[in-house]
Amino acid sequence: MRLNAEDDGNQDADGNNITASTYGTCSLDITDLGTFTAFADLEVADVQAWVEAGLGADEVTALKTSLDAKIAETITPTSVTKTIGA
């Protein structure tokens, strides 16, 4: 699964919206395949609902909060790396 976030109120030096993303895996319960959906028939909203249910509301909230923090760090860095010399 991939979760993306975008801040359309702030742009980077190239004029692109500030973004953040996270990537991971999620196991789904397949013990009952009585309601099996063929891959070609999958809808994004259905898959999203399955993944969110598999992760649980607290984990979904934590992931979204983490992305918000990444965007905030990009907009207002708490540290900056500098190189001295050539």
PyRosetta script that sets phi, psi and omega in degrees:
from pyrosetta import init, pose_from_sequence

init()
pose = pose_from_sequence("MRLNAEDDGNQDADGNNITASTYGTCSLDITDLGTFTAFADLEVADVQAWVEAGLGADEVTALKTSLDAKIAETITPTSVTKTIGA")
pose.set_psi(1, 148.9)
pose.set_omega(1, 176.4)
pose.set_phi(2, -130.8)
pose.set_psi(2, 132.8)
pose.set_omega(2, 177.2)
pose.set_phi(3, -118.2)
pose.set_psi(3, 124.4)
pose.set_omega(3, -178.5)
pose.set_phi(4, -114.3)
pose.set_psi(4, 147.1)
pose.set_omega(4, 175.0)
pose.set_phi(5, -133.7)
pose.set_psi(5, 148.4)
pose.set_omega(5, -178.5)
pose.set_phi(6, -141.8)
pose.set_psi(6, 136.1)
pose.set_omega(6, 175.9)
pose.set_phi(7, -107.1)
pose.set_psi(7, 102.4)
pose.set_omega(7, -176.8)
pose.set_phi(8, -80.4)
pose.set_psi(8, 2.0)
pose.set_omega(8, 177.3)
pose.set_phi(9, -96.2)
pose.set_psi(9, -6.9)
pose.set_omega(9, -178.8)
pose.set_phi(10, -135.4)
pose.set_psi(10, 135.7)
pose.set_omega(10, -179.4)
pose.set_phi(11, -118.6)
pose.set_psi(11, 155.2)
pose.set_omega(11, 174.9)
pose.set_phi(12, -82.5)
pose.set_psi(12, -174.8)
pose.set_omega(12, -177.1)
pose.set_phi(13, -61.3)
pose.set_psi(13, -24.1)
pose.set_omega(13, 180.0)
pose.set_phi(14, -91.7)
pose.set_psi(14, 1.6)
pose.set_omega(14, 179.6)
pose.set_phi(15, 86.0)
pose.set_psi(15, 8.7)
pose.set_omega(15, 177.9)
pose.set_phi(16, -88.6)
pose.set_psi(16, 146.9)
pose.set_omega(16, 176.3)
pose.set_phi(17, -60.0)
pose.set_psi(17, 144.3)
pose.set_omega(17, 176.5)
pose.set_phi(18, -69.3)
pose.set_psi(18, 132.3)
pose.set_omega(18, -178.5)
pose.set_phi(19, -131.4)
pose.set_psi(19, 162.8)
pose.set_omega(19, 172.9)
pose.set_phi(20, -149.6)
pose.set_psi(20, 153.4)
pose.set_omega(20, 177.4)
pose.set_phi(21, -149.4)
pose.set_psi(21, 160.2)
pose.set_omega(21, 174.5)
pose.set_phi(22, -138.4)
pose.set_psi(22, 152.2)
pose.set_omega(22, -174.6)
pose.set_phi(23, -134.7)
pose.set_psi(23, 140.8)
pose.set_omega(23, 178.0)
pose.set_phi(24, -166.7)
pose.set_psi(24, -169.1)
pose.set_omega(24, 178.9)
pose.set_phi(25, -122.9)
pose.set_psi(25, 159.6)
pose.set_omega(25, 179.8)
pose.set_phi(26, -145.8)
pose.set_psi(26, 129.3)
pose.set_omega(26, 176.5)
pose.set_phi(27, -87.7)
pose.set_psi(27, 139.4)
pose.set_omega(27, 178.3)
pose.set_phi(28, -113.3)
pose.set_psi(28, 145.8)
pose.set_omega(28, 178.3)
pose.set_phi(29, -73.0)
pose.set_psi(29, 117.3)
pose.set_omega(29, -179.4)
pose.set_phi(30, -117.8)
pose.set_psi(30, 23.7)
pose.set_omega(30, -178.9)
pose.set_phi(31, -68.8)
pose.set_psi(31, -26.7)
pose.set_omega(31, 178.7)
pose.set_phi(32, -120.5)
pose.set_psi(32, 103.1)
pose.set_omega(32, -179.4)
pose.set_phi(33, -97.8)
pose.set_psi(33, 19.9)
pose.set_omega(33, 179.1)
pose.set_phi(34, -63.7)
pose.set_psi(34, -23.0)
pose.set_omega(34, 178.6)
pose.set_phi(35, -113.7)
pose.set_psi(35, 33.7)
pose.set_omega(35, -179.6)
pose.set_phi(36, -55.9)
pose.set_psi(36, 136.7)
pose.set_omega(36, 177.1)
pose.set_phi(37, -116.2)
pose.set_psi(37, 125.4)
pose.set_omega(37, 178.1)
pose.set_phi(38, -63.5)
pose.set_psi(38, 146.7)
pose.set_omega(38, -177.6)
pose.set_phi(39, -51.9)
pose.set_psi(39, -43.8)
pose.set_omega(39, -177.4)
pose.set_phi(40, -63.4)
pose.set_psi(40, -20.3)
pose.set_omega(40, -177.9)
pose.set_phi(41, -99.2)
pose.set_psi(41, 0.7)
pose.set_omega(41, -178.4)
pose.set_phi(42, -67.1)
pose.set_psi(42, 141.5)
pose.set_omega(42, 174.5)
pose.set_phi(43, -112.0)
pose.set_psi(43, 142.1)
pose.set_omega(43, -178.8)
pose.set_phi(44, -54.4)
pose.set_psi(44, -44.9)
pose.set_omega(44, -178.3)
pose.set_phi(45, -60.9)
pose.set_psi(45, -38.0)
pose.set_omega(45, 179.0)
pose.set_phi(46, -66.3)
pose.set_psi(46, -46.4)
pose.set_omega(46, -179.7)
pose.set_phi(47, -63.6)
pose.set_psi(47, -42.4)
pose.set_omega(47, 178.3)
pose.set_phi(48, -59.9)
pose.set_psi(48, -43.5)
pose.set_omega(48, 179.0)
pose.set_phi(49, -62.4)
pose.set_psi(49, -41.3)
pose.set_omega(49, 178.9)
pose.set_phi(50, -63.3)
pose.set_psi(50, -44.9)
pose.set_omega(50, -179.0)
pose.set_phi(51, -65.2)
pose.set_psi(51, -45.0)
pose.set_omega(51, 179.8)
pose.set_phi(52, -62.9)
pose.set_psi(52, -39.0)
pose.set_omega(52, 177.5)
pose.set_phi(53, -65.6)
pose.set_psi(53, -40.1)
pose.set_omega(53, 179.0)
pose.set_phi(54, -65.3)
pose.set_psi(54, -38.1)
pose.set_omega(54, 179.7)
pose.set_phi(55, -76.0)
pose.set_psi(55, -37.7)
pose.set_omega(55, -174.6)
pose.set_phi(56, 94.3)
pose.set_psi(56, 150.0)
pose.set_omega(56, -175.3)
pose.set_phi(57, -59.4)
pose.set_psi(57, -39.3)
pose.set_omega(57, -178.4)
pose.set_phi(58, -64.8)
pose.set_psi(58, -41.6)
pose.set_omega(58, -179.9)
pose.set_phi(59, -68.7)
pose.set_psi(59, -39.8)
pose.set_omega(59, 177.4)
pose.set_phi(60, -60.9)
pose.set_psi(60, -45.3)
pose.set_omega(60, 178.3)
pose.set_phi(61, -61.8)
pose.set_psi(61, -42.5)
pose.set_omega(61, 179.3)
pose.set_phi(62, -62.9)
pose.set_psi(62, -40.9)
pose.set_omega(62, 178.8)
pose.set_phi(63, -64.7)
pose.set_psi(63, -43.7)
pose.set_omega(63, 179.3)
pose.set_phi(64, -65.4)
pose.set_psi(64, -39.6)
pose.set_omega(64, 177.6)
pose.set_phi(65, -63.6)
pose.set_psi(65, -39.9)
pose.set_omega(65, 178.2)
pose.set_phi(66, -62.7)
pose.set_psi(66, -41.4)
pose.set_omega(66, 178.4)
pose.set_phi(67, -66.2)
pose.set_psi(67, -40.0)
pose.set_omega(67, 176.3)
pose.set_phi(68, -59.9)
pose.set_psi(68, -40.4)
pose.set_omega(68, 179.2)
pose.set_phi(69, -66.0)
pose.set_psi(69, -39.0)
pose.set_omega(69, 177.5)
pose.set_phi(70, -63.1)
pose.set_psi(70, -42.1)
pose.set_omega(70, 178.9)
pose.set_phi(71, -65.7)
pose.set_psi(71, -44.5)
pose.set_omega(71, 179.0)
pose.set_phi(72, -60.3)
pose.set_psi(72, -39.0)
pose.set_omega(72, 179.1)
pose.set_phi(73, -66.6)
pose.set_psi(73, -34.8)
pose.set_omega(73, 177.1)
pose.set_phi(74, -68.2)
pose.set_psi(74, -41.4)
pose.set_omega(74, -178.5)
pose.set_phi(75, -70.8)
pose.set_psi(75, -45.1)
pose.set_omega(75, -177.6)
pose.set_phi(76, -131.1)
pose.set_psi(76, 84.6)
pose.set_omega(76, -177.5)
pose.set_phi(77, -61.9)
pose.set_psi(77, 142.1)
pose.set_omega(77, 175.8)
pose.set_phi(78, -91.2)
pose.set_psi(78, -10.2)
pose.set_omega(78, 174.6)
pose.set_phi(79, -151.3)
pose.set_psi(79, 156.7)
pose.set_omega(79, -180.0)
pose.set_phi(80, -135.7)
pose.set_psi(80, 134.3)
pose.set_omega(80, 177.6)
pose.set_phi(81, -91.9)
pose.set_psi(81, 128.2)
pose.set_omega(81, 179.5)
pose.set_phi(82, -119.8)
pose.set_psi(82, 145.5)
pose.set_omega(82, 176.3)
pose.set_phi(83, -111.3)
pose.set_psi(83, 128.9)
pose.set_omega(83, 179.6)
pose.set_phi(84, -102.5)
pose.set_psi(84, 133.1)
pose.set_omega(84, 179.5)
pose.set_phi(85, 90.1)
pose.set_psi(85, -173.4)
pose.set_omega(85, -176.3)
pose.set_phi(86, -97.4)
pose.dump_pdb("model.pdb")
